[in-house]
Structure formats: structure tokens, C-alpha cells
Amino acid sequence: MDSFNQIQSVVNQVEKNPEYKISEQEAKGFISGIKLLTKEDKTNMPPLVVIIMAYINMLFPELD
């Protein structure tokens, strides 16, 4: 699955269920996808993506 699809999948799950529990594997894929897509410009991320990133960092601080 490419980076955009991984990110979109997690965002869709969170939009459908605000209490969605992300797995460590999903978190790793989400973070690596974000890193690939935002190497140069981190200012254009939608707010939900930023919230998910903060949530992942709280759950899995070692992934950063």
C-alpha cells in the first residue's frame, strides 16, 4: 500500500470512530507515510492528520 493510501485509511477509520484504537503496525505505516509526504513542507497537513500524529506519538513514543 502506498503512503497516501495508508494515511487515508487511518484518517478514515478515525473519522468513522473517534475511539478507534490504532495498532503499532498502523502507527508505523502512518508515520513513515507522513515522513515521505512531508519532507519539505509540514505546514499543509490537515488538522486531523496532526491530531493523529500527536496521538501516535503519545502511544508509541519510540516510533519517532
C-alpha positions as CSV (number, residue, x, y, z in Angstrom):
1,M,0.0,0.0,0.0
2,D,1.4,3.4,-0.9
3,S,1.9,6.2,1.7
4,F,-1.2,8.2,0.7
5,N,-3.5,5.2,1.0
6,Q,-2.0,4.2,4.4
7,I,-2.6,7.7,5.7
8,Q,-6.1,8.0,4.2
9,S,-7.1,4.6,5.6
10,V,-6.2,5.6,9.2
11,V,-7.8,9.0,8.8
12,N,-11.0,7.3,7.5
13,Q,-11.0,4.9,10.5
14,V,-10.7,7.8,13.0
15,E,-13.4,9.9,11.2
16,K,-15.8,6.9,11.4
17,N,-14.9,6.0,15.0
18,P,-13.4,8.7,17.3
19,E,-12.5,6.0,19.8
20,Y,-10.5,4.0,17.2
21,K,-7.5,2.2,18.6
22,I,-4.6,2.3,16.3
23,S,-2.2,-0.7,16.2
24,E,1.6,-0.3,16.3
25,Q,1.9,-1.5,12.7
26,E,-0.7,1.1,11.5
27,A,1.2,3.7,13.5
28,K,4.5,2.8,11.9
29,G,2.9,2.9,8.4
30,F,1.2,6.2,9.2
31,I,4.4,7.9,10.5
32,S,6.5,6.6,7.6
33,G,3.9,7.8,5.1
34,I,3.7,11.2,6.7
35,K,7.5,11.5,6.6
36,L,7.6,10.6,2.9
37,L,4.9,13.1,2.0
38,T,6.1,16.0,4.2
39,K,9.9,16.0,3.8
40,E,9.9,19.7,2.7
41,D,6.6,21.3,3.8
42,K,4.9,20.4,7.1
43,T,2.5,23.3,7.1
44,N,-0.2,21.9,4.8
45,M,-1.3,18.9,6.8
46,P,-5.0,18.7,7.6
47,P,-5.8,19.2,11.3
48,L,-7.0,15.6,11.7
49,V,-3.6,14.3,10.5
50,V,-1.8,16.5,13.0
51,I,-4.1,15.1,15.8
52,I,-3.5,11.5,14.7
53,M,0.3,12.1,14.7
54,A,0.1,13.6,18.2
55,Y,-1.9,10.5,19.4
56,I,0.6,8.1,17.8
57,N,3.4,9.9,19.5
58,M,1.7,9.6,22.9
59,L,1.0,5.8,22.3
60,F,4.3,4.9,20.7
61,P,7.0,7.5,21.6
62,E,9.7,5.1,20.3
63,L,8.4,5.3,16.7
64,D,9.6,8.9,16.2
